[in-house]
Amino acid sequence: MISKSPHKFLILLAMAALTGTTFADISTERQRQLDSLLTHDCGSCHGLKRNGGLGPALHVKDMQKYSIEALVAVILYGIPDSAMPPWGELLSKDDARYLAEELLAPKQITPD
């Protein structure tokens, strides 16, 4: 969920500029791991089918209003004063970019 505080959102956008790296190829095995993380770890708050829960829904139509860089920043740095934790200690920028691209990809979501 995006913080209602304008200055916190501006901080996130500034952090997004720092994540503007090029996307490196991620192995098929790592893609499977990240897909599982997106389904289960992210799904624990956002719902297994991304329909929302503790966190907001992550439907493609809702995510398309954000840039890849903004989504990467939220994944890596979290959202202060919210339930969205920073994942930067566990994920690389390439991992976060892969997840952001998955959030923007229209496809059928079927939990494992």
C-alpha positions as CSV (number, residue, x, y, z in Angstrom):
1,M,0.0,0.0,0.0
2,I,1.4,3.4,-0.9
3,S,1.8,5.7,2.1
4,K,-0.7,8.6,2.3
5,S,2.2,10.9,3.3
6,P,3.4,12.8,0.2
7,H,7.0,13.2,1.4
8,K,7.3,9.5,2.0
9,F,6.1,8.8,-1.5
10,L,8.6,11.3,-2.9
11,I,11.3,9.5,-1.0
12,L,10.3,6.3,-2.7
13,L,10.3,7.9,-6.1
14,A,13.8,9.2,-5.4
15,M,14.9,5.8,-4.4
16,A,13.4,4.5,-7.7
17,A,15.9,6.5,-9.6
18,L,18.7,4.7,-7.8
19,T,17.5,1.3,-9.0
20,G,17.6,2.1,-12.8
21,T,19.9,-0.8,-13.6
22,T,19.6,-2.9,-16.8
23,F,17.8,-6.2,-16.4
24,A,20.2,-9.2,-16.5
25,D,19.1,-12.7,-17.5
26,I,17.9,-14.7,-14.5
27,S,18.2,-18.4,-14.7
28,T,15.1,-20.6,-15.1
29,E,15.7,-22.0,-11.6
30,R,15.9,-18.5,-10.1
31,Q,12.8,-17.5,-12.0
32,R,10.9,-20.4,-10.4
33,Q,12.2,-19.4,-7.0
34,L,11.1,-15.8,-7.5
35,D,7.7,-16.9,-8.9
36,S,7.2,-19.0,-5.7
37,L,8.2,-16.0,-3.6
38,L,5.8,-13.8,-5.4
39,T,3.0,-16.3,-5.0
40,H,3.6,-17.4,-1.4
41,D,5.6,-14.7,0.4
42,C,4.0,-11.7,-1.3
43,G,0.8,-13.7,-1.4
44,S,0.7,-14.0,2.4
45,C,-0.3,-10.3,2.5
46,H,-1.5,-9.6,-1.0
47,G,-3.4,-12.8,-1.5
48,L,-2.4,-16.0,-3.3
49,K,-4.1,-14.7,-6.4
50,R,-3.1,-11.1,-5.7
51,N,-6.6,-10.1,-4.8
52,G,-5.5,-8.3,-1.6
53,G,-5.6,-9.0,2.1
54,L,-3.4,-7.2,4.6
55,G,-1.8,-5.5,1.6
56,P,-3.6,-4.2,-1.5
57,A,-4.5,-6.2,-4.6
58,L,-1.7,-6.5,-7.1
59,H,-3.7,-6.8,-10.3
60,V,-2.0,-5.9,-13.5
61,K,-4.4,-3.0,-14.2
62,D,-3.6,-1.5,-10.8
63,M,0.2,-2.0,-11.2
64,Q,0.4,-0.4,-14.7
65,K,0.1,3.0,-13.2
66,Y,3.6,2.5,-11.7
67,S,6.9,2.4,-13.5
68,I,9.2,-0.6,-13.3
69,E,11.6,1.5,-11.3
70,A,9.0,2.5,-8.8
71,L,7.9,-1.1,-8.2
72,V,11.6,-2.2,-7.9
73,A,12.1,0.6,-5.2
74,V,9.0,-0.6,-3.3
75,I,10.2,-4.2,-3.4
76,L,13.7,-3.4,-2.3
77,Y,13.1,-0.6,0.2
78,G,9.5,-1.3,1.4
79,I,7.2,1.4,2.4
80,P,7.9,3.3,5.6
81,D,5.2,3.2,8.3
82,S,3.3,0.4,6.5
83,A,3.2,-3.4,6.5
84,M,5.3,-3.5,3.3
85,P,8.8,-4.7,4.4
86,P,12.0,-4.0,2.5
87,W,13.2,-7.1,0.6
88,G,16.6,-5.6,-0.3
89,E,18.5,-7.8,2.1
90,L,17.2,-10.9,0.4
91,L,16.8,-9.9,-3.2
92,S,19.1,-8.4,-5.8
93,K,18.0,-5.5,-8.0
94,D,17.7,-7.9,-10.9
95,D,15.5,-10.1,-8.7
96,A,13.3,-7.2,-7.8
97,R,13.1,-6.1,-11.4
98,Y,12.0,-9.6,-12.5
99,L,9.2,-9.5,-9.8
100,A,8.2,-6.0,-10.9
101,E,8.0,-7.2,-14.5
102,E,5.9,-10.2,-13.3
103,L,3.5,-7.8,-11.6
104,L,3.0,-6.0,-14.9
105,A,2.6,-9.2,-16.9
106,P,-1.0,-10.2,-17.6
107,K,-1.3,-13.9,-17.0
108,Q,-3.3,-16.5,-15.2
109,I,-2.2,-16.8,-11.6
110,T,-2.4,-20.3,-10.2
111,P,-0.8,-20.9,-6.8
112,D,1.4,-24.0,-6.6
